[in-house]
Amino acid sequence: MLIKIKKTSDICPSEITSESVYSSRRSFIAGATAGVGLMAAGISPFSSAALSTTYPNLITTPYGRGETLTPYDDVTSYNNFYEFGTDKSDPKKYAHEMTVDPWSVSVEGEADKTGVFQLEDLLKGVSLEERIYRLRCVEAWSMVIPWVGLPLNKVLEKFKPNSKAKYVEFETLQRPSEMRGQRSYLTSLEWPYVEGLRIDEAMHPLTILAVGVYGKSMPNQNGAPLRLVVPWKYGFKSIKSIVKIKFTEKRPVTSWEKSGPSEYGFYSNVNPGVDHPRWSQKRERRLPNSLFSPNRIDTAMFNGYADEVASLYRGMDLRKNF
Amino acid sequence: MSSLFRSKVAWLLCFSLGFAPLAYIVYLAAQGGLGAEPAKALVEFLGEVAILALMLVLAMSPLRKIKQLSGINRFRRMFGLFVFFYASLHVASYAFLLVDWQNFIEDIYSRLYVMAGFVAFIVLLSLAVTSPKVMVKKLGKRWKSLHRLVYVAVIAAVIHVFWQVRSDYTEAAFYAALALLLLSFRFSYFKRRLFSVQRS
């Protein structure tokens, strides 16, 4: 006899918002005033039980208006999260093995307020926004994803970084017992996964800490419970499942930089003019595509966010600082 | 045992088994089960089938030395042609479904791994063309030396996989180890070749 034991991570069909409902959610919410009243009276989205529920009352932003969203199923089943394997389908298969509750983040380095913070405390009192961003992978595919999150600067300011804080270093969870990719013997990536930003990049209003997608909590395979999203940089800069934030004076050396210094630089800004040594970056495949049409589009400088971020790199040789 | 291999049923079984991977992937594609980037999933799957089939073919000549398995030699040509079949589908789906024609030439230049794969494919093509019995007869002794090129094909195929690795070498190392093992059975052949080169 087959006895099916429901895992806490299993999603009940009733929890899934269909895409048609999701796309018309604003009119739906506007119409359902009684519902809004109930939601407003509801629990804080950050009580730990609420981590597995939906986020009501998101602040909407104009980002991504007019873009076609990549469906939820593709966003959550086509992932690069090498801690769970290098196949695109591995993270969805194995990321449920990672425990994300409770979760704490260690804040270190050049700041007045450092220490270990519970995720709930870290996010207390913040208001969440929906940011629809393009995500351009260094492998030349891209998606459009409605993230739930908040500007990173709102969190970093809480720690009062001092004048020596020139960079911010981030680290992903290292727990080989729950992350099978970290048990591989033949990988050139070192664990824990390390990423970094210049402080002005980290403080830029486009840079967000995301806690969800599609109005729901972050699936493990997308970097639950807390991940970075830096939309004008290649996807691997948007580090997942963050356990450490460190303010440093020296530029951090990132995991990919260490593994392939000629292929991956510190900045990794989306740039159609600078090819990866093994493939062109001029164009990208917008996913999902179909068997007979690759849905190829031109890649835009800074992934189309040049107006907002180009000034960060004024006077820099982007060919050298790739 | 060897009479088993000689039966018509065995031949038909092997023949239909050879199409099983294709049937599987076509079924999956029709179900929409290939994910967000179906063409890429298809190309990768066909490539994996081709390289594994190539390993299988290379395993046949050491295996047939085991008396009970000597009958498998009968299927060597068929399996060799299946390798070519899947390699062709792999190349065709890459060329027609995945590649960006606008940047094709440039891509080939910057993607050395495509070159390595192409070398393997050209070898397999020349072996497939010379596989009919007429050609075997026509080429005589040269047929055998031509078909030794399969060693070049397997090495090129493994390089093709290696050059695509971004961080994890497990899969590439598996193919490399398998290829080395299979080539080690031909050690005496390589030794002879090396000696004859030195003498000339």
Interface residues (C-beta under 8 A of the other chain):
Chain A: T70 D74 S77 Y78 Y82 T86 K88 S89 W141 M143 G181 S184 Y185 L186 T187 S188 L189 S259 G260 D275 P277 R278 W279 S280 K282 R283 R285 L287 P288 N289 S290 L291 F292 P294 R296
Chain B: A29 L34 G35 A36 E37 P38 A39 L42 L97 L98 D100 Q102 N103 E106 D107 S110 R111 L112 Y113 W163 R166 S167 D168 Y169 T170 A173
